[in-house]
Amino acid sequence: MFDVSSTQLNIWIASFLWPLTRILGLISSAPLYGNVSVPATTKILLGVLLSLIIAPTVPSLPSMDPMSLAGLLILVQQLIIGLAMGFAMRIVFAGVEMAGEISGMTMGLGFATFFDPQSQGHSSAISQFLSLITLMIYLATNMHLVLLSILADSFTTMPIMATPLGNNFFNGLVTWGGHIFSIGVQLSLPIVTILLMTNIALGILTRAAPQLNLFGIGFPVTIAAGFIMLALILPYLAMPLDRLFMEAMHMISGMTDASLSPLNSTLSAPLNRR
């Protein structure tokens, strides 16, 4: 007769529930996996399949009831870790979207907004276009698979335990989040520069020939110059985006590694050199 004690049952539940929570946290916040167009059933099934694969390799777990207060605190902790890992990668996409917003407003396309199902708000056409390009590069470089690999390794580098998360975990995430603005400005800088030169030229032209209608020729010229510059920089966009993806992966690896400090200078140095 097969006899199962309550202690063994709690261990089996915890060994599946706690890794599943971290995995579902990442799936719900990471790019591609957390898109609102992906059905919730698909996300849950993906999380369950990944948990069935990863759970047997997870190191020893705390011996406590998963339904107790301490067990629920561990559950919340695993959810926070998964959400933070997905959010760290989402910051790169937010920076690219900010670059699109800056470029669109400078081009005069600030009024051309569409509903963005990802953010549940309105974003400019240029922002959505750059976001789709970033997503294609994200898939072409297999970063979505690398993210799952780091997730699987995180159960070894940051094992499931009752110890609270340190300050470095949250400080590192906040520090990385501050790069949204630098990413947006740096990616939009070529378009903003050429549009600034175009506006200066239009100002000189209007001063030299006051009879010209600035509003009649200004908007078409700035929009055309912006699109031409956008077409010129698209072939070279893969290199900085790939570098940003690698920095995000390094950030996630350092954030989930107890032996590394997420606030080390190697995270911000590559951005400062660009």
Residue frames as qw, qx, qy, qz and C-alpha x, y, z in Angstrom:
[[0.000, 0.888, 0.460, 0.000, 0.00, 0.00, 0.00],
 [0.408, 0.422, -0.008, 0.809, 1.29, 3.42, -1.01],
 [0.392, -0.782, -0.406, 0.263, 1.37, 5.65, 2.06],
 [0.335, 0.536, 0.000, 0.775, 2.10, 9.37, 1.85],
 [0.375, -0.526, -0.491, 0.584, 2.63, 11.43, 4.97],
 [0.078, 0.957, 0.271, -0.066, 1.61, 15.05, 5.32],
 [0.358, -0.726, 0.321, 0.491, 5.26, 16.08, 5.47],
 [0.452, -0.008, 0.693, 0.561, 6.03, 14.44, 2.14],
 [0.266, 0.733, 0.593, 0.200, 2.91, 15.98, 0.61],
 [0.106, -0.953, -0.058, 0.279, 3.97, 19.44, 1.75],
 [0.416, -0.485, 0.515, 0.571, 7.43, 18.92, 0.28],
 [0.413, 0.308, 0.722, 0.462, 5.96, 17.89, -3.08],
 [0.132, 0.891, 0.432, 0.037, 3.60, 20.86, -3.14],
 [0.238, -0.880, 0.136, 0.388, 6.36, 23.31, -2.19],
 [0.491, -0.281, 0.601, 0.565, 8.84, 21.87, -4.69],
 [0.318, 0.458, 0.668, 0.493, 6.37, 22.61, -7.47],
 [0.032, -0.904, -0.426, 0.005, 4.50, 25.69, -6.22],
 [0.332, -0.796, 0.095, 0.497, 7.45, 27.89, -5.31],
 [0.365, -0.173, 0.568, 0.717, 9.36, 27.47, -8.61],
 [0.205, 0.598, 0.693, 0.347, 6.08, 27.86, -10.50],
 [0.111, -0.913, -0.300, 0.252, 5.48, 31.21, -8.79],
 [0.303, -0.610, 0.329, 0.654, 8.87, 32.59, -9.83],
 [0.319, 0.107, 0.732, 0.592, 8.38, 31.34, -13.39],
 [0.104, 0.748, 0.633, 0.168, 4.89, 32.80, -13.69],
 [0.200, -0.851, -0.098, 0.476, 6.17, 36.11, -12.32],
 [0.276, -0.378, 0.515, 0.718, 8.74, 36.32, -15.11],
 [0.229, 0.352, 0.790, 0.447, 6.27, 35.22, -17.78],
 [0.016, 0.833, 0.546, -0.088, 3.76, 37.86, -16.72],
 [0.130, -0.906, 0.024, 0.401, 6.27, 40.75, -16.91],
 [0.463, -0.307, 0.562, 0.613, 8.87, 39.77, -19.52],
 [0.390, 0.492, -0.302, -0.718, 8.61, 41.00, -23.13],
 [0.437, 0.151, -0.775, -0.431, 6.84, 38.64, -25.54],
 [0.289, -0.205, -0.920, 0.168, 5.74, 36.24, -22.80],
 [0.034, -0.442, -0.596, 0.669, 3.84, 38.91, -20.88],
 [0.137, -0.043, -0.384, -0.912, 2.12, 40.47, -23.88],
 [0.479, 0.169, 0.493, -0.706, -1.58, 40.97, -23.24],
 [0.674, 0.324, -0.357, -0.560, -2.40, 39.37, -26.60],
 [0.361, 0.171, -0.915, 0.062, -1.09, 36.05, -25.27],
 [0.688, -0.473, -0.338, -0.434, -3.98, 34.24, -23.54],
 [0.410, -0.620, 0.520, -0.422, -3.66, 33.75, -19.80],
 [0.966, -0.069, 0.204, -0.145, -4.24, 30.02, -20.28],
 [0.791, 0.506, -0.215, 0.270, -1.21, 29.82, -22.56],
 [0.056, 0.724, -0.485, 0.487, 0.95, 31.65, -20.02],
 [0.693, -0.437, 0.437, -0.372, -0.13, 29.33, -17.20],
 [0.985, 0.151, 0.078, -0.005, 0.45, 26.20, -19.30],
 [0.577, 0.638, -0.348, 0.373, 3.90, 27.46, -20.29],
 [0.228, -0.668, 0.512, -0.489, 4.70, 28.16, -16.64],
 [0.878, -0.236, 0.324, -0.261, 3.53, 24.69, -15.58],
 [0.919, 0.354, -0.089, 0.147, 5.59, 22.98, -18.30],
 [0.339, 0.688, -0.439, 0.469, 8.70, 24.96, -17.37],
 [0.497, -0.570, 0.463, -0.462, 8.12, 24.22, -13.71],
 [0.981, -0.045, 0.152, -0.116, 7.85, 20.49, -14.41],
 [0.781, 0.480, -0.224, 0.331, 11.20, 20.68, -16.19],
 [0.172, 0.666, -0.418, 0.594, 13.01, 22.93, -13.68],
 [0.677, -0.581, 0.153, -0.424, 11.53, 21.68, -10.39],
 [0.978, -0.137, -0.086, 0.132, 13.54, 18.39, -10.29],
 [0.662, 0.349, -0.204, 0.632, 16.80, 20.38, -10.58],
 [0.226, -0.822, 0.086, -0.516, 15.99, 22.89, -7.82],
 [0.301, 0.287, -0.750, 0.514, 18.28, 22.59, -4.76],
 [0.311, -0.378, -0.817, 0.304, 16.95, 21.62, -1.36],
 [0.208, -0.639, -0.270, -0.689, 13.98, 23.70, -0.24],
 [0.192, -0.329, 0.553, -0.741, 13.12, 25.04, 3.23],
 [0.300, -0.246, -0.922, 0.007, 11.31, 22.42, 5.24],
 [0.187, 0.218, 0.452, -0.844, 8.11, 24.26, 6.08],
 [0.359, 0.552, 0.745, -0.104, 4.43, 24.12, 5.28],
 [0.220, 0.213, 0.411, 0.859, 3.77, 26.06, 2.03],
 [0.242, -0.694, -0.521, -0.433, 0.38, 27.13, 3.43],
 [0.511, -0.601, -0.360, 0.498, 1.87, 28.59, 6.61],
 [0.021, 0.978, 0.043, -0.205, 2.71, 32.25, 7.04],
 [0.360, -0.609, 0.545, 0.451, 6.41, 31.62, 6.39],
 [0.513, 0.185, 0.751, 0.372, 5.52, 29.55, 3.32],
 [0.301, 0.850, 0.428, 0.058, 3.29, 32.31, 1.95],
 [0.145, -0.903, 0.208, 0.346, 6.07, 34.86, 2.49],
 [0.448, -0.277, 0.701, 0.481, 8.40, 32.65, 0.44],
 [0.449, 0.550, 0.672, 0.211, 5.68, 32.48, -2.23],
 [0.130, 0.971, 0.152, -0.129, 5.47, 36.28, -2.37],
 [0.337, -0.705, 0.453, 0.429, 9.27, 36.50, -2.47],
 [0.511, 0.043, 0.740, 0.436, 9.43, 34.17, -5.48],
 [0.343, 0.790, 0.498, 0.101, 6.79, 36.24, -7.25],
 [0.072, -0.952, 0.099, 0.280, 8.80, 39.42, -6.65],
 [0.448, -0.438, 0.621, 0.471, 11.97, 37.79, -8.00],
 [0.483, 0.351, 0.720, 0.353, 10.21, 36.64, -11.17],
 [0.200, 0.921, 0.334, -0.018, 8.55, 40.00, -11.74],
 [0.231, -0.853, 0.271, 0.383, 11.86, 41.82, -11.23],
 [0.508, -0.181, 0.682, 0.493, 13.67, 39.60, -13.74],
 [0.390, 0.585, 0.635, 0.320, 11.04, 40.21, -16.42],
 [0.005, 0.972, 0.189, -0.142, 10.83, 43.92, -15.59],
 [0.413, -0.622, 0.389, 0.540, 14.62, 44.31, -16.00],
 [0.395, 0.118, 0.697, 0.586, 14.31, 43.16, -19.61],
 [0.165, 0.799, 0.568, 0.104, 11.16, 45.23, -20.12],
 [0.221, -0.814, 0.001, 0.538, 13.19, 48.36, -19.30],
 [0.336, -0.181, 0.584, 0.716, 15.07, 48.01, -22.60],
 [0.144, 0.534, 0.723, 0.414, 11.79, 48.05, -24.51],
 [0.135, -0.884, -0.379, 0.238, 10.61, 51.03, -22.45],
 [0.313, -0.593, 0.248, 0.699, 13.78, 52.91, -23.42],
 [0.243, 0.115, 0.697, 0.664, 13.19, 52.16, -27.11],
 [0.012, 0.740, 0.657, 0.148, 9.58, 53.31, -26.80],
 [0.226, -0.830, -0.135, 0.492, 10.78, 56.53, -25.19],
 [0.305, -0.288, 0.490, 0.764, 13.15, 57.05, -28.14],
 [0.139, 0.436, 0.746, 0.484, 10.17, 56.67, -30.47],
 [0.118, -0.855, -0.477, 0.166, 8.15, 59.18, -28.45],
 [0.281, -0.675, 0.134, 0.669, 10.98, 61.73, -28.58],
 [0.254, -0.052, 0.648, 0.716, 11.49, 61.19, -32.31],
 [0.079, 0.603, 0.746, 0.271, 7.77, 61.38, -33.07],
 [0.138, -0.878, -0.321, 0.328, 7.26, 64.63, -31.16],
 [0.280, -0.549, 0.318, 0.721, 10.32, 66.20, -32.81],
 [0.213, 0.129, 0.746, 0.618, 9.10, 65.16, -36.27],
 [0.371, 0.050, -0.034, -0.927, 5.67, 66.64, -35.63],
 [0.558, -0.126, -0.739, -0.357, 3.93, 63.28, -35.39],
 [0.050, -0.062, 0.743, -0.664, 2.97, 63.69, -31.76],
 [0.605, 0.111, 0.153, -0.773, -0.68, 63.72, -32.84],
 [0.727, 0.201, -0.572, -0.323, -0.37, 60.35, -34.63],
 [0.264, -0.324, 0.804, -0.422, -1.09, 58.12, -31.64],
 [0.687, -0.067, -0.621, -0.372, -2.56, 54.64, -31.48],
 [0.768, -0.495, 0.202, -0.353, -3.79, 52.47, -28.66],
 [0.320, 0.469, -0.811, 0.143, -0.98, 50.30, -27.30],
 [0.843, -0.335, -0.308, -0.286, -2.37, 47.06, -25.81],
 [0.695, 0.067, -0.533, 0.478, 0.91, 46.42, -23.97],
 [0.194, 0.040, -0.417, 0.887, 0.79, 49.59, -21.88],
 [0.038, -0.672, -0.734, 0.092, -3.00, 50.00, -22.05],
 [0.040, -0.767, -0.108, 0.631, -2.47, 53.57, -23.25],
 [0.594, 0.797, 0.108, 0.013, -1.76, 55.64, -26.34],
 [0.552, -0.473, 0.381, 0.571, 1.67, 55.77, -27.94],
 [0.306, 0.708, -0.274, -0.575, 2.99, 57.37, -31.10],
 [0.903, 0.410, -0.030, -0.127, 3.29, 55.55, -34.41],
 [0.416, 0.676, -0.568, 0.219, 7.10, 55.86, -34.37],
 [0.379, -0.469, 0.685, -0.409, 7.23, 54.40, -30.86],
 [0.876, 0.065, 0.386, -0.282, 5.18, 51.35, -31.85],
 [0.770, 0.590, -0.241, -0.010, 7.25, 50.87, -35.00],
 [0.191, 0.643, -0.675, 0.309, 10.54, 50.89, -33.07],
 [0.607, -0.301, 0.605, -0.418, 9.02, 48.61, -30.44],
 [0.936, 0.263, 0.141, -0.186, 8.12, 46.05, -33.12],
 [0.585, 0.655, -0.448, 0.165, 11.63, 46.29, -34.60],
 [0.174, -0.570, 0.695, -0.403, 13.09, 45.72, -31.14],
 [0.815, -0.088, 0.448, -0.356, 10.85, 42.71, -30.62],
 [0.881, 0.455, -0.122, -0.054, 12.00, 41.21, -33.93],
 [0.344, 0.649, -0.603, 0.313, 15.66, 41.67, -32.96],
 [0.507, -0.420, 0.588, -0.469, 14.84, 40.24, -29.53],
 [0.927, 0.101, 0.283, -0.226, 13.52, 37.09, -31.20],
 [0.741, 0.610, -0.273, 0.065, 16.22, 36.90, -33.89],
 [0.184, 0.624, -0.655, 0.383, 19.00, 36.95, -31.28],
 [0.702, -0.220, -0.677, 0.010, 17.21, 34.28, -29.15],
 [0.003, 0.359, -0.490, 0.794, 17.18, 36.56, -26.13],
 [0.729, -0.299, 0.002, -0.615, 13.84, 35.11, -25.08],
 [0.928, -0.034, -0.367, 0.049, 15.53, 31.71, -24.76],
 [0.443, 0.320, -0.501, 0.671, 18.53, 33.18, -22.96],
 [0.367, -0.438, 0.241, -0.784, 16.14, 34.75, -20.48],
 [0.911, -0.233, -0.128, -0.314, 14.62, 31.35, -19.75],
 [0.791, 0.176, -0.453, 0.371, 18.11, 29.91, -19.32],
 [0.107, 0.399, -0.448, 0.793, 18.98, 32.60, -16.77],
 [0.670, -0.373, 0.053, -0.639, 15.68, 31.87, -15.04],
 [0.948, -0.091, -0.306, -0.022, 16.60, 28.20, -14.73],
 [0.601, 0.252, -0.456, 0.605, 20.07, 29.09, -13.42],
 [0.200, -0.570, 0.221, -0.765, 18.61, 31.54, -10.89],
 [0.852, -0.422, -0.124, -0.283, 17.28, 28.64, -8.81],
 [0.863, -0.045, -0.251, 0.436, 20.92, 27.71, -8.19],
 [0.356, 0.344, -0.187, 0.849, 22.44, 31.20, -7.85],
 [0.314, -0.259, 0.292, -0.865, 19.48, 32.48, -5.80],
 [0.270, -0.178, -0.946, -0.029, 17.94, 29.37, -4.24],
 [0.499, -0.592, -0.345, -0.530, 14.51, 29.35, -2.69],
 [0.451, -0.097, -0.654, 0.600, 14.97, 30.19, 0.97],
 [0.285, -0.804, -0.519, 0.057, 13.27, 31.97, 3.82],
 [0.430, -0.353, -0.052, 0.829, 15.94, 34.69, 3.96],
 [0.269, 0.867, 0.281, -0.312, 14.54, 38.12, 2.96],
 [0.644, 0.591, 0.150, 0.462, 15.83, 39.79, -0.18],
 [0.511, -0.369, -0.094, 0.771, 18.74, 42.15, 0.37],
 [0.124, 0.831, 0.117, -0.530, 18.79, 45.85, -0.44],
 [0.162, -0.418, 0.625, 0.639, 21.16, 45.26, -3.35],
 [0.304, 0.350, 0.855, 0.232, 18.44, 43.35, -5.17],
 [0.164, 0.854, 0.485, -0.095, 16.08, 46.34, -5.26],
 [0.147, -0.809, 0.182, 0.539, 18.79, 49.00, -5.55],
 [0.327, -0.190, 0.719, 0.583, 20.22, 47.28, -8.59],
 [0.267, 0.562, 0.750, 0.224, 16.80, 47.16, -10.26],
 [0.020, 0.925, 0.254, -0.283, 16.18, 50.85, -9.54],
 [0.262, -0.630, 0.415, 0.602, 19.61, 51.78, -10.87],
 [0.314, 0.089, 0.794, 0.513, 19.00, 49.84, -14.06],
 [0.190, 0.750, 0.633, -0.004, 15.58, 51.48, -14.42],
 [0.089, -0.830, 0.008, 0.551, 17.25, 54.88, -14.48],
 [0.309, -0.241, 0.638, 0.664, 18.84, 53.95, -17.81],
 [0.401, 0.638, 0.656, 0.033, 15.47, 54.27, -19.55],
 [0.137, 0.942, 0.073, -0.296, 16.13, 57.96, -20.14],
 [0.204, -0.633, 0.585, 0.465, 19.69, 57.50, -21.38],
 [0.443, 0.146, 0.834, 0.296, 18.57, 54.70, -23.73],
 [0.345, 0.782, 0.516, -0.062, 15.76, 56.84, -25.13],
 [0.041, 0.920, -0.144, -0.363, 17.94, 59.91, -25.65],
 [0.316, -0.475, 0.695, 0.438, 20.84, 58.00, -27.20],
 [0.447, 0.276, 0.809, 0.262, 18.70, 56.06, -29.66],
 [0.281, 0.849, 0.447, -0.005, 16.74, 59.14, -30.72],
 [0.306, -0.696, 0.154, 0.631, 19.79, 61.42, -30.90],
 [0.328, -0.009, 0.611, 0.721, 20.46, 61.00, -34.69],
 [0.072, 0.657, 0.665, 0.349, 16.86, 61.86, -35.58],
 [0.235, -0.884, -0.283, 0.287, 16.70, 64.76, -33.13],
 [0.401, -0.479, 0.284, 0.727, 20.01, 66.14, -34.46],
 [0.242, 0.195, 0.642, 0.701, 18.96, 66.08, -38.12],
 [0.062, -0.777, -0.598, -0.188, 15.58, 67.62, -37.26],
 [0.329, -0.781, -0.114, 0.519, 17.28, 70.36, -35.27],
 [0.312, -0.243, 0.457, 0.796, 19.42, 71.16, -38.30],
 [0.114, 0.482, 0.718, 0.489, 16.29, 71.10, -40.49],
 [0.171, -0.863, -0.461, 0.119, 14.47, 73.53, -38.21],
 [0.343, -0.624, 0.122, 0.691, 17.48, 75.86, -38.18],
 [0.255, 0.040, 0.615, 0.745, 17.57, 75.76, -41.98],
 [0.007, -0.682, -0.674, -0.282, 13.85, 76.49, -42.16],
 [0.269, -0.830, -0.266, 0.409, 14.29, 79.40, -39.75],
 [0.306, -0.413, 0.345, 0.785, 17.07, 80.88, -41.88],
 [0.164, 0.291, 0.724, 0.604, 15.00, 80.34, -45.03],
 [0.097, -0.800, -0.592, -0.023, 11.96, 82.03, -43.51],
 [0.296, -0.747, -0.045, 0.594, 14.11, 84.95, -42.40],
 [0.267, -0.224, 0.521, 0.779, 15.59, 85.30, -45.88],
 [0.192, -0.224, -0.633, -0.716, 12.23, 84.94, -47.66],
 [0.243, 0.100, 0.609, -0.749, 9.43, 86.14, -45.35],
 [0.607, 0.169, -0.196, -0.751, 6.80, 85.54, -48.02],
 [0.455, 0.073, -0.881, -0.104, 7.22, 81.75, -47.65],
 [0.736, -0.435, -0.044, -0.516, 4.56, 80.00, -45.60],
 [0.001, -0.466, 0.839, -0.282, 6.51, 78.28, -42.84],
 [0.613, -0.012, 0.644, -0.458, 3.51, 76.24, -41.69],
 [0.815, 0.449, -0.029, -0.364, 2.86, 75.11, -45.23],
 [0.688, 0.517, -0.502, 0.081, 6.36, 73.74, -45.88],
 [0.172, -0.600, 0.668, -0.405, 7.65, 73.17, -42.35],
 [0.777, -0.156, 0.497, -0.352, 5.64, 70.09, -41.39],
 [0.923, 0.379, -0.023, -0.067, 6.20, 68.15, -44.66],
 [0.440, 0.690, -0.513, 0.258, 9.93, 68.90, -44.59],
 [0.296, -0.523, 0.682, -0.417, 10.45, 67.87, -40.95],
 [0.876, -0.007, 0.377, -0.302, 8.37, 64.70, -41.35],
 [0.839, 0.515, -0.174, 0.028, 10.23, 63.75, -44.54],
 [0.224, 0.686, -0.608, 0.330, 13.62, 64.44, -42.93],
 [0.560, -0.393, 0.603, -0.411, 12.64, 62.36, -39.90],
 [0.940, 0.161, 0.235, -0.187, 11.55, 59.38, -41.98],
 [0.667, 0.641, -0.352, 0.139, 14.67, 59.57, -44.16],
 [0.029, -0.624, 0.676, -0.392, 16.89, 59.59, -41.07],
 [0.761, -0.198, 0.486, -0.382, 14.87, 56.76, -39.55],
 [0.929, 0.364, -0.012, -0.071, 15.39, 54.68, -42.70],
 [0.448, 0.693, -0.502, 0.259, 19.13, 55.41, -42.59],
 [0.212, -0.530, 0.694, -0.439, 19.61, 54.32, -38.96],
 [0.907, -0.089, 0.117, -0.394, 17.48, 51.16, -39.12],
 [0.864, 0.303, -0.387, 0.106, 20.27, 48.95, -40.57],
 [0.353, 0.412, -0.592, 0.596, 22.55, 50.02, -37.69],
 [0.561, -0.511, 0.143, -0.635, 19.94, 49.62, -34.94],
 [0.929, -0.134, -0.340, -0.058, 20.67, 45.94, -34.30],
 [0.589, 0.263, -0.507, 0.572, 24.10, 46.55, -32.75],
 [0.116, -0.360, 0.430, -0.820, 23.07, 48.95, -29.92],
 [0.782, -0.260, -0.035, -0.565, 19.94, 46.92, -29.21],
 [0.885, 0.032, -0.450, 0.112, 21.93, 43.70, -28.97],
 [0.349, 0.299, -0.533, 0.710, 24.32, 45.45, -26.57],
 [0.428, -0.348, 0.238, -0.799, 21.40, 46.65, -24.46],
 [0.903, -0.152, -0.256, -0.310, 19.97, 43.12, -24.37],
 [0.740, 0.130, -0.533, 0.390, 23.30, 41.76, -23.18],
 [0.044, 0.339, -0.451, 0.824, 23.53, 44.45, -20.48],
 [0.684, -0.300, 0.036, -0.664, 20.01, 43.55, -19.35],
 [0.917, -0.043, -0.395, -0.028, 20.97, 39.87, -19.19],
 [0.494, 0.241, -0.545, 0.633, 24.06, 40.74, -17.18],
 [0.293, -0.375, 0.276, -0.835, 21.90, 42.82, -14.87],
 [0.854, -0.231, -0.136, -0.446, 19.47, 39.95, -14.33],
 [0.833, 0.084, -0.489, 0.246, 22.30, 37.49, -13.74],
 [0.273, 0.291, -0.497, 0.770, 23.95, 39.80, -11.21],
 [0.484, -0.371, 0.116, -0.784, 20.63, 40.55, -9.54],
 [0.923, -0.197, -0.115, -0.312, 19.93, 36.87, -8.93],
 [0.770, 0.196, -0.472, 0.382, 23.49, 35.95, -7.96],
 [0.590, -0.795, -0.137, 0.046, 24.15, 36.29, -4.26],
 [0.733, -0.289, 0.112, 0.605, 27.91, 36.48, -4.89],
 [0.347, 0.335, 0.284, 0.829, 27.58, 39.49, -7.21],
 [0.008, -0.552, -0.369, 0.748, 26.56, 43.04, -6.42],
 [0.409, 0.676, 0.561, 0.247, 24.05, 44.45, -8.93],
 [0.007, -0.985, -0.063, 0.161, 25.42, 47.91, -8.26],
 [0.658, -0.295, 0.340, 0.603, 28.85, 47.20, -9.70],
 [0.087, 0.684, -0.185, -0.700, 30.22, 49.65, -12.19],
 [0.215, -0.075, 0.828, 0.513, 30.22, 47.21, -15.09],
 [0.267, 0.622, 0.735, -0.046, 26.49, 47.77, -15.56],
 [0.148, 0.923, 0.198, -0.294, 26.67, 51.49, -16.18],
 [0.348, -0.540, 0.460, 0.613, 30.09, 51.66, -17.85],
 [0.377, 0.223, 0.731, 0.524, 29.00, 50.37, -21.28],
 [0.134, 0.846, 0.512, 0.069, 26.14, 52.89, -21.40],
 [0.212, -0.885, 0.048, 0.411, 28.46, 55.73, -20.44],
 [0.434, -0.308, 0.570, 0.626, 30.93, 54.80, -23.16],
 [0.389, 0.513, 0.677, 0.357, 28.31, 54.98, -25.91]]
